């Protein structure tokens, strides 16, 4: 059995604090010493002029302050960028992502344990994302795929509402093969702590959910929660048709909330040829760096792939 490993990194505790824009209060002070007596027309004209100039200055300062405060008041995800501002052609348009290999280039699945990296040397990157705790993150990742053509494998926990909330949006990409679905168990338990019948229930219930909701099966690919598995767990999974446990060779380390900068740092470290990289569909920071992830993929001339793009699997259940 292949050795399992993961990445348990403690991200830096620093976080970015947005700069506040403060404007000083402006007070127009009208002096009375030496002023003409009330009722004097000259004094009234001078007072009116000073009030007018004071009001004009205050309005100018307030206007500048307001203009500074309304600039991009909240982070915008890659998918939310206004379409009219997106450059889609011409010399400044972003380069398209490289396509996956042709179907004829698929290779047999390696045997002998967990899949942790794509075999051989090459330019393939399998970006795999797990769970689905946050419906907005699932939606944003799906939109990211629609916007860029990036190919992804989602390892689903069917217990989360995000998978039914986003089914209408996600299913066309599943049908086309751009997004592949894998089995991550129904509710993400540590399978090594469960009896065999409960292990089987976790995988079978999720398998049925995927077929009912998306019309497609996930076999033979499954990912053990927390990367926890043993011979007993593997045997139960294999009896159900799940004989390829999928782990990873690199991680975005975003199973908990971390900074956007740290996610990009992890991508720079692990977005390499033939890597299987794990991310998570749980927290919003990753949705703010899609553009940077895509730029990195382009700069390194990587081809994003699903597992089905790489391997042909005998007896794989599809529909």
Secondary structure per residue as TSV (DSSP state, phi and psi in degrees):
chain	resnum	aa	ss	phi	psi
A	1	X	-	360.0	134.3
A	2	X	-	-66.4	148.8
A	3	X	-	-70.3	135.0
A	4	X	-	-92.9	147.1
A	5	X	-	-155.6	158.2
A	6	X	-	-141.4	-171.3
A	7	X	-	-124.8	115.2
A	8	X	-	-112.6	80.0
A	9	X	-	-100.5	140.6
A	10	X	-	-95.2	111.5
A	11	X	-	-67.4	159.6
A	12	X	-	-62.0	150.6
A	13	X	S	-88.5	-8.0
A	14	X	-	-70.7	145.2
A	15	X	-	-136.8	156.2
A	16	X	-	-84.4	131.5
A	17	X	-	-109.1	120.9
A	18	X	-	-62.1	142.1
A	19	X	-	-74.0	132.1
A	20	X	-	-88.0	141.7
A	21	X	-	-106.0	112.0
A	22	X	-	-112.1	140.6
A	23	X	-	-115.4	137.6
A	24	X	-	-71.2	143.8
A	25	X	-	-66.1	139.6
A	26	X	-	-110.8	121.7
A	27	X	-	-119.5	129.6
A	28	X	-	-94.8	116.5
A	29	X	-	-105.4	122.9
A	30	X	-	-103.7	114.4
A	31	X	-	-73.4	146.7
A	32	X	-	-110.9	-13.7
A	33	X	T	-65.8	129.1
A	34	X	T	76.6	5.3
A	35	X	-	-75.8	151.3
A	36	X	-	-61.7	155.5
A	37	X	-	-61.3	150.5
A	38	X	T	-57.0	140.6
A	39	X	T	100.6	-16.8
A	40	X	-	-73.0	131.3
A	41	X	H	-66.0	-37.4
A	42	X	H	-64.3	-42.7
A	43	X	H	-63.8	-39.3
A	44	X	H	-63.7	-40.8
A	45	X	H	-64.4	-41.6
A	46	X	H	-64.3	-42.6
A	47	X	H	-62.8	-42.8
A	48	X	H	-63.6	-40.8
A	49	X	H	-63.6	-43.8
A	50	X	H	-64.7	-41.6
A	51	X	H	-61.7	-42.1
A	52	X	H	-61.6	-47.9
A	53	X	H	-64.6	-39.9
A	54	X	H	-63.2	-43.2
A	55	X	H	-64.1	-39.7
A	56	X	H	-63.9	-42.9
A	57	X	H	-63.6	-44.0
A	58	X	H	-62.3	-41.0
A	59	X	H	-65.1	-38.3
A	60	X	H	-64.0	-46.8
A	61	X	H	-62.5	-43.6
A	62	X	H	-63.0	-39.5
A	63	X	H	-65.0	-42.6
A	64	X	H	-63.9	-42.9
A	65	X	H	-61.6	-43.0
A	66	X	H	-64.6	-39.4
A	67	X	H	-62.1	-38.1
A	68	X	H	-69.0	-32.7
A	69	X	H	-77.8	-22.3
A	70	X	T	-93.0	0.7
A	71	X	T	-74.2	111.4
A	72	X	T	45.3	65.8
A	73	X	-	-65.0	-19.4
A	74	X	S	-143.3	155.1
A	75	X	-	-59.7	143.3
A	76	X	-	-112.8	130.7
A	77	X	-	-73.4	161.3
A	78	X	G	-55.1	-40.5
A	79	X	G	-72.5	-18.9
A	80	X	G	-92.2	-1.3
A	81	X	S	-58.7	128.8
A	82	X	-	-55.1	133.0
A	83	X	G	-61.3	-34.9
A	84	X	G	-67.9	-18.6
A	85	X	G	-95.6	-8.4
A	86	X	-	-79.8	130.2
A	87	X	-	-88.3	119.3
A	88	X	-	-115.1	-6.1
A	89	X	S	-152.0	166.0
A	90	X	S	92.5	177.2
A	91	X	T	-65.8	-21.8
A	92	X	T	-95.9	0.5
A	93	X	S	-69.6	144.9
A	94	X	-	-66.9	143.6
A	95	X	-	-67.7	143.8
A	96	X	-	-68.1	150.5
A	97	X	-	-69.2	149.6
A	98	X	-	-66.1	144.2
A	99	X	-	-74.4	163.2
A	100	X	-	-70.7	166.7
A	101	X	-	-62.4	156.8
A	102	X	-	-66.4	154.8
A	103	X	G	-54.0	-31.6
A	104	X	G	-67.7	-12.8
A	105	X	G	-90.9	1.3
A	106	X	-	-63.5	151.5
A	107	X	E	-121.9	159.8
A	108	X	E	-66.0	151.7
A	109	X	-	-66.1	133.8
A	110	X	-	-71.4	149.8
A	111	X	-	-103.3	-178.1
A	112	X	S	87.3	31.5
A	113	X	S	127.1	-158.8
A	114	X	-	-75.5	145.7
A	115	X	B	-88.1	117.9
A	116	X	-	-120.0	-14.4
A	117	X	B	-157.8	152.5
A	118	X	-	-74.8	128.4
A	119	X	S	-62.8	153.1
A	120	X	S	84.8	-173.5
A	121	X	S	-106.0	142.3
A	122	X	S	173.2	-164.5
A	123	X	S	-117.2	22.4
A	124	X	E	-89.2	142.0
A	125	X	E	-132.3	117.7
A	126	X	E	-98.7	103.7
A	127	X	E	-93.5	114.0
A	128	X	E	-117.5	132.8
A	129	X	E	-129.2	140.0
A	130	X	E	-115.5	162.6
A	131	X	E	83.0	-92.5
A	132	X	-	106.1	30.6
A	133	X	-	-58.9	-40.3
A	134	X	-	-108.4	117.5
A	135	X	H	-62.7	-35.4
A	136	X	H	-66.0	-36.1
A	137	X	H	-70.2	-40.4
A	138	X	H	-60.6	-44.1
A	139	X	H	-62.1	-44.5
A	140	X	H	-66.6	-40.0
A	141	X	H	-63.3	-39.7
A	142	X	H	-65.0	-42.2
A	143	X	H	-65.0	-38.3
A	144	X	H	-56.3	-44.6
A	145	X	H	-64.4	-42.5
A	146	X	H	-63.3	-40.5
A	147	X	H	-72.6	-32.7
A	148	X	H	-116.0	-20.0
A	149	X	-	85.2	3.2
A	150	X	-	-60.0	140.8
A	151	X	-	-103.9	134.2
A	152	X	E	-135.7	154.7
A	153	X	E	-118.3	120.4
A	154	X	E	-96.8	123.9
A	155	X	E	-97.7	110.3
A	156	X	E	-94.6	136.0
A	157	X	-	-105.6	106.7
A	158	X	T	-65.2	-14.0
A	159	X	T	-63.7	-23.0
A	160	X	S	-85.7	137.2
A	161	X	T	-63.9	-19.0
A	162	X	H	-56.2	-29.6
A	163	X	H	-78.7	-24.0
A	164	X	H	-90.8	-34.7
A	165	X	H	-57.7	-37.9
A	166	X	T	-107.6	12.1
A	167	X	H	-60.5	-42.1
A	168	X	H	-63.7	-36.7
A	169	X	H	-76.0	-37.9
A	170	X	H	-81.7	-33.9
A	171	X	H	-59.6	-39.2
A	172	X	H	-59.5	-33.7
A	173	X	H	-74.7	-31.1
A	174	X	H	-68.1	-44.3
A	175	X	H	-61.7	-35.9
A	176	X	H	-79.1	-15.4
A	177	X	T	90.8	-0.3
A	178	X	S	-69.5	-35.7
A	179	X	E	-117.3	126.6
A	180	X	E	-103.4	146.7
A	181	X	E	-108.6	134.1
A	182	X	E	-120.7	163.5
A	183	X	E	-93.6	119.9
A	184	X	-	-115.4	21.3
A	185	X	-	77.8	164.6
A	186	X	S	-68.8	-48.7
A	187	X	S	-131.5	17.8
A	188	X	-	65.8	45.3
A	189	X	-	-86.2	165.7
A	190	X	-	-77.0	106.9
A	191	X	G	-66.5	-23.7
A	192	X	G	-70.9	-10.6
A	193	X	G	-98.1	0.3
A	194	X	S	-107.1	151.2
A	195	X	-	-70.0	165.6
A	196	X	H	-59.9	-38.6
A	197	X	H	-67.4	-33.4
A	198	X	H	-73.7	-34.9
A	199	X	H	-60.2	-48.0
A	200	X	H	-61.5	-40.1
A	201	X	H	-63.1	-41.1
A	202	X	H	-61.3	-44.2
A	203	X	H	-75.9	-41.0
A	204	X	H	-68.2	-42.2
A	205	X	H	-63.1	-41.1
A	206	X	H	-68.7	-37.8
A	207	X	H	-60.0	-45.6
A	208	X	H	-64.3	-38.2
A	209	X	H	-62.4	-44.3
A	210	X	H	-64.0	-40.6
A	211	X	H	-67.2	-40.4
A	212	X	H	-70.4	-40.6
A	213	X	H	-85.4	-36.3
A	214	X	H	-120.2	-4.1
A	215	X	S	68.1	23.5
A	216	X	-	-145.8	144.7
A	217	X	-	-93.4	162.2
A	218	X	-	-105.0	-10.8
A	219	X	T	-58.6	142.2
A	220	X	T	-98.5	11.2
A	221	X	E	-93.2	128.0
A	222	X	E	-143.4	154.2
A	223	X	-	-123.4	119.6
A	224	X	-	-70.7	129.4
A	225	X	G	-54.5	138.2
A	226	X	G	61.9	13.5
A	227	X	G	61.1	21.8
A	228	X	-	-91.8	118.5
A	229	X	-	-155.8	161.5
A	230	X	-	-149.6	-174.7
A	231	X	H	-62.4	-37.8
A	232	X	H	-66.8	-42.7
A	233	X	H	-64.3	-46.3
A	234	X	H	-60.1	-38.0
A	235	X	H	-66.7	-42.6
A	236	X	H	-63.2	-44.9
A	237	X	H	-61.9	-43.6
A	238	X	H	-64.2	-37.6
A	239	X	H	-61.3	-26.2
A	240	X	T	-91.7	2.3
A	241	X	T	96.6	0.4
A	242	X	-	-100.2	85.8
A	243	X	-	-107.3	8.9
A	244	X	E	-124.7	91.3
A	245	X	E	-71.7	131.5
A	246	X	B	-110.1	117.5
A	247	X	-	-106.4	-138.3
A	248	X	-	-161.9	160.9
A	249	X	S	-109.5	-8.3
A	250	X	E	-157.5	159.3
A	251	X	E	-140.8	143.5
A	252	X	-	-78.6	-6.8
A	253	X	-	58.0	32.4
A	254	X	-	-110.1	29.1
A	255	X	S	-68.7	-24.8
A	256	X	S	-116.9	172.8
A	257	X	-	-72.5	122.4
A	258	X	-	-132.9	172.7
A	259	X	-	-75.9	157.7
A	260	X	H	-60.7	-42.2
A	261	X	H	-59.8	-37.4
A	262	X	H	-69.7	-37.2
A	263	X	H	-60.4	-46.0
A	264	X	H	-64.1	-38.1
A	265	X	H	-60.4	-43.5
A	266	X	H	-65.4	-38.4
A	267	X	H	-63.6	-42.0
A	268	X	H	-60.6	-34.1
A	269	X	H	-76.2	-37.5
A	270	X	H	-113.2	-9.2
A	271	X	-	-78.5	85.8
A	272	X	-	-133.9	165.7
A	273	X	T	-59.7	133.4
A	274	X	T	72.4	13.8
A	275	X	E	-83.6	146.9
A	276	X	E	-108.2	115.1
A	277	X	E	-112.2	135.2
A	278	X	E	-101.0	136.2
A	279	X	E	-133.5	-174.5
A	280	X	E	-137.8	148.4
A	281	X	S	-100.4	47.8
A	282	X	S	-121.6	-34.3
A	283	X	-	-132.6	149.7
A	284	X	G	-71.9	-28.1
A	285	X	G	-51.2	-38.4
A	286	X	G	-63.0	-28.1
A	287	X	G	-71.2	-12.1
A	288	X	G	-93.0	-4.3
A	289	X	-	-123.2	17.9
A	290	X	H	-56.8	-41.1
A	291	X	H	-60.2	-41.4
A	292	X	H	-69.1	-37.7
A	293	X	H	-63.6	-42.3
A	294	X	H	-66.1	-41.6
A	295	X	H	-60.7	-38.6
A	296	X	H	-66.6	-42.1
A	297	X	H	-60.7	-44.2
A	298	X	H	-64.6	-46.7
A	299	X	H	-61.2	-31.3
A	300	X	T	-95.6	5.2
A	301	X	T	54.0	44.5
A	302	X	-	-93.0	150.9
A	303	X	E	-107.4	116.3
A	304	X	E	-76.3	139.8
A	305	X	-	-140.3	152.1
A	306	X	-	-87.9	169.3
A	307	X	H	-65.4	-34.8
A	308	X	H	-68.8	-22.5
A	309	X	H	-69.5	-26.8
A	310	X	H	-96.3	-42.9
A	311	X	E	-115.4	146.0
A	312	X	E	-104.9	132.6
A	313	X	-	-116.1	113.0
A	314	X	T	-58.1	141.1
A	315	X	T	63.1	22.3
A	316	X	-	-73.0	127.4
A	317	X	-	-79.9	127.2
A	318	X	-	-113.6	-47.3
A	319	X	-	-135.9	360.0
